[in-house]
Amino acid sequence: MFKSFEDMQKFGKDQIEAATAASTTLTKSVQQIATESTEFSKKSLETAAAAFEKLIGAKSLDSAIQVQTDYAKSSYEAFVAQNKKLGEMYAGLAKEVFKPVEAAVAKAQAK
C-alpha cells in the first residue's frame, strides 16, 4: 500500500486534514440548525401569546373557537414548514460533512 515512509506520513496528514474539515463543517452546520430552531421557538411563543390575547378578547364562544382554530391551523403549518426546513438542513449537513472524507478516500484508493 505504501511505497515509502513519506507516503504513509502524507496519507496520515491527509486523513487528519479531512477529519478537521469535516469537524469544522459539522460545527458550523449544527450552529446554523441551533440558531434556526431558536428563532422558530421564539416566533412560536410570540404567535402563541398573540393568539392568547385574541382569545381573551373574544366576545363570544364562536369568536373564541375561530381564534383557536386559526391559531391551531397556522401553528401546524409553521411546524410542518419548520420540520421540512430542518430536514433539508440535516441532509445538507450530512453531504457537506462527508465531502472531505470522500475526497480523502478517493485519493487513497487512486494510489
N, C-alpha and C positions, 0 to 999 in steps of 0.2 A: 504494500500500500504506500509506504513512504520510501522514497529513494535515498533520502538523507535526513539527518537530524534537523536541518534547516526547514525541510518540508514539513516535518512534524511540528516544529515551532510555529510555522506560518499557519498550519491547519488549526492549531490551538488558538492562535491570535484571532483568526477569522471567526472561530466559534464564539470567543468572548465578545468580539465586536457585534456579532449577530444577536447574542443574548442581551447585550447592552442596548442595542437599537430596539429590540422587542420590548424590553423593560421600559424604555423611555416612551414608546408609543402606548404601551398599556397604561402607564401612569397618566399621560395626557388624556387618553380616551375615558378613563374612569373618572377623572376630574370633570370632563365635559358632561358625562352621564349624571354625576352627582349634582352639578350645577343645574342641569335641566330638571332633575327630579325636585330639587329645592324650589326652583321657580314655579313648577307646577303645583307643588304643595301650597306655596304662598297664594297663588292665584285661586286655588280651590277654596282655601279658607276665606279669602275675600269674597268670593262668589257665594259661599255658604252664609256668611254674615249678612250680605246684601239680601239674600233670599229670606233670611230670618227676620230682618227688619220689615220686608214687604209682608211677610206672613203675620207679624204682629199688627201691622197697619190694616190688615184686611177687614172690610166692613161686613162681610157675610161669609157663610160657610162655602158657598160656591166660589167666591173670590179666593178664599184660603186654599181650597182644593186646586184651583187653577194655578196659583203661585207655586204650590208644592209640585204639581205636575210639570210645570215649566222648568222648575229647578232640577227635578229628577231627570228629565229628558236632556237638558243641557249638561248636567254632570256626567251622565252616561256617555254622551257623545264626546265630551272632553276626555274622559277616561279612555275610551277606545282609541281616540286620536293619539293620546299620550303613549299608550302601550305600543301602538304601531311605530311611532317615532323612536321609542326606546329600543324596540326590536331591530329597527334599521341601524341604530347606533351600535348595538351589540354585534350585529352581523359585520358592520364595518370594522369594529374593533378586532374581531377575530381575523378578518382578512389582513388588516394592517399589521397586527402583531406577528403573524406568521410569514410575512413577506421577507424579512431579513433571514429568518431561519430557512425558508425555502431556497433563497439565493445561496446561502452557505452550503446547504446540502447539495444543490445542483452543481456548485463549484467543486465540491469534494468528489462527487460522482464523475465529473468530467475528467478528473485526474486518474 
